[in-house]
């Protein structure tokens, strides 16, 4: 009789351990609360003649767009003079 009770106790314990490891996994997929999409950028280029006889030239390119951290502006100025010299300056402003 003791052996039967002991066998039942061991069997119940084994089934209890198996039942304890059985788990249900629920996976839910949802759309993110915030979606960041970069907007298109705008580029404007202007060319002008400068100097006393209009022999020098100046080209200005301005690009405005938005990045992940906010709006960004980029400006490039290129100058050529009649004597063959040139100079380019580039500035970027992003927060």
DSSP file (Angstrom, degrees, kcal/mol; ACC not computed):
  #  RESIDUE AA STRUCTURE BP1 BP2  ACC     N-H-->O    O-->H-N    N-H-->O    O-->H-N    TCO  KAPPA ALPHA  PHI   PSI    X-CA   Y-CA   Z-CA
    1    1 A X     >        0   0    0      0, 0.0     4,-2.2     0, 0.0     5,-0.2   0.000 360.0 360.0 360.0 -42.4    0.0    0.0    0.0
    2    2 A X  H  >  +     0   0    0      1,-0.2     4,-2.4     2,-0.2     5,-0.2   0.883 360.0  52.8 -62.5 -36.7    2.8    2.4    0.8
    3    3 A X  H  > S+     0   0    0      2,-0.2     4,-2.4     1,-0.2    -1,-0.2   0.881 108.3  49.6 -67.4 -37.4    4.4    1.6   -2.5
    4    4 A X  H  > S+     0   0    0      2,-0.2     4,-2.4     1,-0.2    -2,-0.2   0.907 112.5  46.9 -67.6 -42.4    1.2    2.4   -4.4
    5    5 A X  H  X S+     0   0    0     -4,-2.2     4,-2.3     2,-0.2    -2,-0.2   0.906 113.3  49.3 -65.1 -41.7    0.8    5.7   -2.6
    6    6 A X  H  X S+     0   0    0     -4,-2.4     4,-2.3     2,-0.2    -2,-0.2   0.902 111.1  49.5 -64.4 -41.5    4.5    6.6   -3.2
    7    7 A X  H  X S+     0   0    0     -4,-2.4     4,-2.3     1,-0.2    -2,-0.2   0.901 111.7  48.7 -65.2 -41.3    4.1    5.7   -6.9
    8    8 A X  H  X S+     0   0    0     -4,-2.4     4,-2.6     2,-0.2    -2,-0.2   0.888 110.8  50.9 -64.8 -39.0    1.0    7.9   -7.2
    9    9 A X  H  X S+     0   0    0     -4,-2.3     4,-2.2     2,-0.2    -2,-0.2   0.912 111.7  46.8 -65.5 -42.7    2.8   10.7   -5.5
   10   10 A X  H  X S+     0   0    0     -4,-2.3     4,-2.2     2,-0.2    -2,-0.2   0.908 113.7  48.6 -65.9 -41.8    5.8   10.5   -7.8
   11   11 A X  H  X S+     0   0    0     -4,-2.3     4,-2.5     2,-0.2     5,-0.2   0.917 111.7  48.8 -64.6 -44.1    3.6   10.3  -10.9
   12   12 A X  H  X S+     0   0    0     -4,-2.6     4,-2.2     1,-0.2    -1,-0.2   0.892 111.5  50.2 -63.3 -39.7    1.5   13.3   -9.7
   13   13 A X  H  X S+     0   0    0     -4,-2.2     4,-2.0     2,-0.2    -1,-0.2   0.904 110.3  50.0 -65.2 -40.9    4.6   15.3   -9.1
   14   14 A X  H  X S+     0   0    0     -4,-2.2     4,-2.0     2,-0.2    -2,-0.2   0.923 112.5  46.1 -64.9 -44.8    6.0   14.4  -12.5
   15   15 A X  H  X S+     0   0    0     -4,-2.5     4,-2.4     1,-0.2    -1,-0.2   0.859 111.0  53.8 -66.6 -34.5    2.8   15.5  -14.3
   16   16 A X  H  X S+     0   0    0     -4,-2.2     4,-1.7    -5,-0.2    -1,-0.2   0.884 108.1  49.6 -65.3 -38.1    2.7   18.6  -12.2
   17   17 A X  H  X S+     0   0    0     -4,-2.0     4,-1.0     2,-0.2    -2,-0.2   0.885 111.6  48.6 -68.0 -38.8    6.2   19.5  -13.3
   18   18 A X  H >X S+     0   0    0     -4,-2.0     4,-0.7     1,-0.2     3,-0.6   0.916 111.5  49.6 -67.0 -41.5    5.3   18.9  -17.0
   19   19 A X  H >< S+     0   0    0     -4,-2.4     3,-0.6     1,-0.2    -1,-0.2   0.832 104.9  58.7 -66.4 -31.2    2.2   21.0  -16.7
   20   20 A X  H 3< S+     0   0    0     -4,-1.7    -1,-0.2     1,-0.2    -2,-0.2   0.796 104.3  51.4 -69.0 -26.9    4.2   23.8  -15.0
   21   21 A X  H << S+     0   0    0     -4,-1.0     2,-0.5    -3,-0.6    -1,-0.2   0.610  83.9 102.4 -86.2 -11.9    6.4   24.1  -18.1
   22   22 A X    <<  +     0   0    0     -4,-0.7     2,-0.3    -3,-0.6    -3,-0.0  -0.605  53.1 175.9 -74.3 123.9    3.6   24.4  -20.6
   23   23 A X        -     0   0    0     -2,-0.5     2,-0.5     2,-0.0    -2,-0.1  -0.930  28.2-136.4-130.5 153.4    3.3   28.0  -21.6
   24   24 A X        -     0   0    0     -2,-0.3     2,-0.5     2,-0.0    -2,-0.0  -0.942  18.1-157.7-108.7 127.3    1.1   30.0  -24.0
   25   25 A X        -     0   0    0     -2,-0.5     2,-0.5     2,-0.0    -2,-0.0  -0.917   5.7-168.7-108.7 126.9    2.9   32.6  -26.1
   26   26 A X        -     0   0    0     -2,-0.5     2,-0.5     2,-0.0    -2,-0.0  -0.967   2.0-166.4-115.7 123.3    0.9   35.4  -27.6
   27   27 A X        -     0   0    0     -2,-0.5     2,-0.4     2,-0.0    -2,-0.0  -0.944   5.8-173.7-111.8 122.0    2.5   37.6  -30.2
   28   28 A X        -     0   0    0     -2,-0.5     2,-0.5     2,-0.0    -2,-0.0  -0.939   7.2-160.1-115.1 137.7    0.8   40.9  -31.1
   29   29 A X        +     0   0    0     -2,-0.4     2,-0.3     0, 0.0    -2,-0.0  -0.970  15.7 173.5-118.0 130.8    1.9   43.2  -33.8
   30   30 A X        -     0   0    0     -2,-0.5     2,-0.1     0, 0.0     3,-0.1  -0.920  36.7-100.9-131.7 156.7    0.9   46.8  -33.9
   31   31 A X        -     0   0    0     -2,-0.3     4,-0.0     1,-0.1     2,-0.0  -0.491  51.3 -97.4 -71.5 147.4    1.7   49.8  -36.0
   32   32 A X        -     0   0    0     -2,-0.1    -1,-0.1     1,-0.1     3,-0.1  -0.329  24.9-126.6 -65.7 151.4    4.2   52.1  -34.4
   33   33 A X  S    S+     0   0    0      1,-0.2     2,-0.4    -3,-0.1    -1,-0.1   0.866  95.5  31.6 -66.7 -36.9    2.7   55.2  -32.6
   34   34 A X        -     0   0    0      2,-0.0     2,-0.5     0, 0.0    -1,-0.2  -0.987  67.1-165.8-127.9 129.8    4.9   57.6  -34.5
   35   35 A X        -     0   0    0     -2,-0.4     2,-0.6    -3,-0.1    -4,-0.0  -0.968   9.3-154.7-114.9 124.8    6.2   57.2  -38.1
   36   36 A X        +     0   0    0     -2,-0.5     2,-0.5     2,-0.0    32,-0.1  -0.877  15.4 177.0-102.2 119.0    9.0   59.5  -39.2
   37   37 A X        -     0   0    0     -2,-0.6     2,-0.2    30,-0.1    -2,-0.0  -0.982  28.5-127.0-120.7 122.3    9.1   60.1  -42.9
   38   38 A X        -     0   0    0     -2,-0.5    29,-0.1     1,-0.1     2,-0.1  -0.447  25.9-134.0 -67.8 136.8   11.7   62.5  -44.3
   39   39 A X        -     0   0    0     27,-0.2    27,-0.4    -2,-0.2    -1,-0.1  -0.376  30.8 -84.9 -84.9 169.5   10.2   65.1  -46.5
   40   40 A X        -     0   0    0     25,-0.1     2,-0.2    -2,-0.1    -1,-0.1  -0.360  42.6-124.8 -73.5 154.1   11.6   66.1  -49.9
   41   41 A X        -     0   0    0     24,-0.1     2,-0.4    -3,-0.1    24,-0.3  -0.651  13.1-140.1 -98.9 157.8   14.3   68.7  -50.1
   42   42 A X  E     -A   64   0A   0     22,-3.3    22,-2.9    -2,-0.2     2,-0.4  -0.969  13.5-166.8-119.8 131.0   14.3   71.9  -52.1
   43   43 A X  E     -A   63   0A   0     -2,-0.4     2,-0.4    20,-0.2    20,-0.2  -0.973   3.7-174.6-121.4 130.6   17.3   73.2  -54.0
   44   44 A X  E     -A   62   0A   0     18,-2.8    18,-2.9    -2,-0.4     2,-0.5  -0.991   2.8-170.7-124.7 127.6   17.6   76.7  -55.4
   45   45 A X  E     -A   61   0A   0     -2,-0.4     2,-0.4    16,-0.2    16,-0.2  -0.974   2.1-173.6-120.4 129.5   20.6   77.8  -57.6
   46   46 A X  E     -A   60   0A   0     14,-2.8    14,-2.7    -2,-0.5     2,-0.4  -0.968   4.6-165.0-121.9 139.4   21.2   81.4  -58.6
   47   47 A X  E     +A   59   0A   0     -2,-0.4     2,-0.3    12,-0.2    12,-0.2  -0.978  14.6 170.7-122.2 135.1   23.9   82.6  -61.0
   48   48 A X  E     -A   58   0A   0     10,-2.3    10,-2.6    -2,-0.4     2,-0.4  -0.991  30.8-125.3-144.4 152.1   24.9   86.2  -61.3
   49   49 A X  E     +A   57   0A   0     -2,-0.3     8,-0.3     8,-0.2     2,-0.2  -0.820  35.5 174.3 -95.3 133.1   27.5   88.4  -62.9
   50   50 A X  E     +A   56   0A   0      6,-2.5     6,-1.8    -2,-0.4     3,-0.2  -0.701  27.4  68.4-128.7-179.8   29.5   90.7  -60.6
   51   51 A X  S    S-     0   0    0     -2,-0.2     3,-0.3     3,-0.2    -2,-0.0  -0.167  93.0 -64.1  92.9 171.0   32.4   93.0  -60.9
   52   52 A X  S    S+     0   0    0      1,-0.2    -1,-0.2     2,-0.1     0, 0.0   0.840 135.8  24.6 -66.2 -33.8   32.9   96.3  -62.7
   53   53 A X  S    S-     0   0    0     -3,-0.2    -1,-0.2     0, 0.0    -2,-0.1   0.321 112.8-105.7-111.4   6.1   32.5   94.9  -66.2
   54   54 A X  S    S+     0   0    0     -3,-0.3    -3,-0.2    -4,-0.1    -2,-0.1   0.720  84.7 125.6  77.0  21.4   30.4   91.8  -65.3
   55   55 A X        +     0   0    0     -6,-0.1     2,-0.2     2,-0.0    -4,-0.2   0.697  53.8  75.7 -85.5 -20.0   33.4   89.5  -65.8
   56   56 A X  E     -A   50   0A   0     -6,-1.8    -6,-2.5    25,-0.1     2,-0.3  -0.575  68.8-155.3 -87.9 155.0   33.2   87.9  -62.4
   57   57 A X  E     -AB  49  80A   0     23,-2.6    23,-2.4    -8,-0.3     2,-0.4  -0.962  10.1-165.0-133.5 152.3   30.5   85.3  -61.5
   58   58 A X  E     -AB  48  79A   0    -10,-2.6   -10,-2.3    -2,-0.3     2,-0.5  -0.992   3.3-168.9-137.1 126.1   28.9   84.1  -58.4
   59   59 A X  E     -AB  47  78A   0     19,-2.9    19,-2.9    -2,-0.4     2,-0.5  -0.975   4.9-170.3-118.6 125.0   26.8   80.9  -58.0
   60   60 A X  E     -AB  46  77A   0    -14,-2.7   -14,-2.8    -2,-0.5     2,-0.5  -0.965   2.3-172.6-118.1 126.1   24.7   80.3  -54.9
   61   61 A X  E     -AB  45  76A   0     15,-2.9    15,-2.7    -2,-0.5     2,-0.5  -0.980   3.2-174.7-120.1 123.1   23.1   77.0  -54.2
   62   62 A X  E     -AB  44  75A   0    -18,-2.9   -18,-2.8    -2,-0.5     2,-0.5  -0.973   2.0-171.0-119.8 126.4   20.7   76.7  -51.2
   63   63 A X  E     -AB  43  74A   0     11,-3.2    11,-2.8    -2,-0.5     2,-0.4  -0.974   3.0-175.5-119.5 127.3   19.2   73.3  -50.2
   64   64 A X  E     +AB  42  73A   0    -22,-2.9   -22,-3.3    -2,-0.5     2,-0.3  -0.981  21.3 131.3-123.5 132.3   16.4   73.1  -47.6
   65   65 A X  E     - B   0  72A   0      7,-2.3     7,-3.5    -2,-0.4     2,-0.4  -0.932  47.8-102.3-160.6-179.0   15.0   69.9  -46.2
   66   66 A X  E     - B   0  71A   0    -27,-0.4     5,-0.3    -2,-0.3   -27,-0.2  -0.960  30.0-175.6-122.1 139.4   14.1   68.1  -43.1
   67   67 A X        -     0   0    0      3,-3.6     3,-0.4    -2,-0.4   -28,-0.1  -0.365  49.3 -78.5-112.3-165.5   16.1   65.4  -41.4
   68   68 A X  S    S+     0   0    0      1,-0.2     3,-0.1    -2,-0.1   -31,-0.0   0.859 130.4  43.9 -67.3 -35.6   15.5   63.2  -38.4
   69   69 A X  S    S-     0   0    0      1,-0.3     2,-0.3     0, 0.0    -1,-0.2   0.522 125.3 -83.1 -90.3  -4.9   16.5   65.9  -36.0
   70   70 A X  S    S-     0   0    0     -3,-0.4    -3,-3.6    24,-0.0    -1,-0.3  -0.923  75.9 -11.2 138.7-164.2   14.6   68.7  -37.7
   71   71 A X  E     -B   66   0A   0     -2,-0.3    24,-0.7    -5,-0.3     2,-0.4  -0.480  57.1-165.0 -74.7 140.1   14.9   71.2  -40.6
   72   72 A X  E     -BC  65  94A   0     -7,-3.5    -7,-2.3    -2,-0.2     2,-0.4  -0.953   6.0-163.7-126.0 146.0   18.4   71.5  -42.2
   73   73 A X  E     -BC  64  93A   0     20,-2.0    20,-3.3    -2,-0.4     2,-0.4  -0.996   3.5-172.3-130.1 135.0   19.7   74.2  -44.5
   74   74 A X  E     -BC  63  92A   0    -11,-2.8   -11,-3.2    -2,-0.4     2,-0.4  -0.993   3.9-174.4-128.2 133.9   22.8   73.9  -46.7
   75   75 A X  E     -BC  62  91A   0     16,-3.1    16,-2.9    -2,-0.4     2,-0.4  -0.995   4.6-174.6-134.1 130.3   24.3   76.9  -48.6
   76   76 A X  E     -BC  61  90A   0    -15,-2.7   -15,-2.9    -2,-0.4     2,-0.5  -0.991   3.1-169.9-124.7 128.4   27.2   76.8  -51.1
   77   77 A X  E     -BC  60  89A   0     12,-2.8    12,-2.7    -2,-0.4     2,-0.5  -0.979   2.9-173.6-119.7 125.2   28.6   80.0  -52.7
   78   78 A X  E     -BC  59  88A   0    -19,-2.9   -19,-2.9    -2,-0.5     2,-0.4  -0.980   3.9-170.4-121.1 126.1   31.2   79.7  -55.5
   79   79 A X  E     -BC  58  87A   0      8,-3.1     8,-2.2    -2,-0.5     2,-0.4  -0.954   5.9-173.8-119.2 134.5   32.9   82.8  -56.9
   80   80 A X  E     -BC  57  86A   0    -23,-2.4   -23,-2.6    -2,-0.4     2,-0.2  -0.980  10.7-157.7-120.2 136.8   35.1   83.1  -60.0
   81   81 A X    >   -     0   0    0      4,-2.6     3,-1.7    -2,-0.4   -25,-0.1  -0.717  31.4-107.1-112.0 169.2   36.9   86.3  -60.9
   82   82 A X  T 3  S+     0   0    0      1,-0.3    -1,-0.1    -2,-0.2   -26,-0.0   0.709 114.5  62.6 -66.3 -22.0   38.2   87.5  -64.2
   83   83 A X  T 3  S-     0   0    0      2,-0.1    -1,-0.3     1,-0.0   -27,-0.0   0.418 121.9 -99.4 -86.9   2.3   41.8   86.9  -63.3
   84   84 A X  S <  S+     0   0    0     -3,-1.7     2,-0.2     1,-0.3    -2,-0.1   0.411  79.8 131.5  98.6  -1.0   41.2   83.1  -62.9
   85   85 A X        -     0   0    0      2,-0.0    -4,-2.6    -5,-0.0    -1,-0.3  -0.532  31.7-175.1 -83.1 150.9   40.9   82.9  -59.1
   86   86 A X  E     -C   80   0A   0     -6,-0.2     2,-0.3    -2,-0.2    -6,-0.2  -0.983  10.3-169.7-144.3 157.2   38.0   81.1  -57.5
   87   87 A X  E     -C   79   0A   0     -8,-2.2    -8,-3.1    -2,-0.3     2,-0.4  -0.991   3.2-164.9-148.4 137.1   36.6   80.5  -54.0
   88   88 A X  E     -C   78   0A   0     -2,-0.3     2,-0.4   -10,-0.2   -10,-0.2  -0.990   4.5-173.3-127.0 132.1   34.0   78.1  -52.7
   89   89 A X  E     -C   77   0A   0    -12,-2.7   -12,-2.8    -2,-0.4     2,-0.4  -0.987   4.1-168.2-125.4 133.5   32.3   78.4  -49.2
   90   90 A X  E     -C   76   0A   0     -2,-0.4     2,-0.4   -14,-0.2   -14,-0.2  -0.979   5.4-179.5-124.9 133.0   29.9   75.8  -47.8
   91   91 A X  E     -C   75   0A   0    -16,-2.9   -16,-3.1    -2,-0.4     2,-0.4  -0.998   5.4-170.2-134.4 133.8   27.7   76.2  -44.7
   92   92 A X  E     -C   74   0A   0     -2,-0.4     2,-0.5   -18,-0.2   -18,-0.2  -0.985   2.5-167.5-124.2 133.9   25.3   73.6  -43.2
   93   93 A X  E     +C   73   0A   0    -20,-3.3   -20,-2.0    -2,-0.4     2,-0.4  -0.914  21.7 152.4-124.9 103.3   22.9   74.5  -40.4
   94   94 A X  E      C   72   0A   0     -2,-0.5   -22,-0.2   -22,-0.2    -2,-0.1  -0.993 360.0 360.0-129.4 138.1   21.2   71.5  -38.7
   95   95 A X              0   0    0    -24,-0.7   -23,-0.1    -2,-0.4    -1,-0.0   0.507 360.0 360.0 -71.8 360.0   19.9   71.4  -35.2
